[in-house]
């Protein structure tokens, strides 16, 4: 009986954890931004970055997946063409990870 109650308590705590209520969103576009690669992680840095992102930057993970490669290539071409950039991040993490990008048409 105690094992069942412990299991139920653990499952409830996992289901009601704050991370389960995280939302991804599109912050304001970046007009002044840089792209850098450091230790296998690409960073988009800007003074206009979402306030909750540490060091005014968000990262593009470079794990080798096609999606990550495509995000980096998209950011690289947007930077080369001096485009404004929109990005998607999670609203709860301070180490922001970009999960979507879009150029802003002027």
Beta strands, then each sheet from edge to edge (+ up, - down):
strand 1: 24-26
strand 2: 34-38
strand 3: 41-45
strand 4: 57-61
strand 5: 84-90
strand 6: 96-97
strand 7: 100-104
sheet 1: 1+ 5- 7+
sheet 2: 2+ 3- 4+ 6+
end
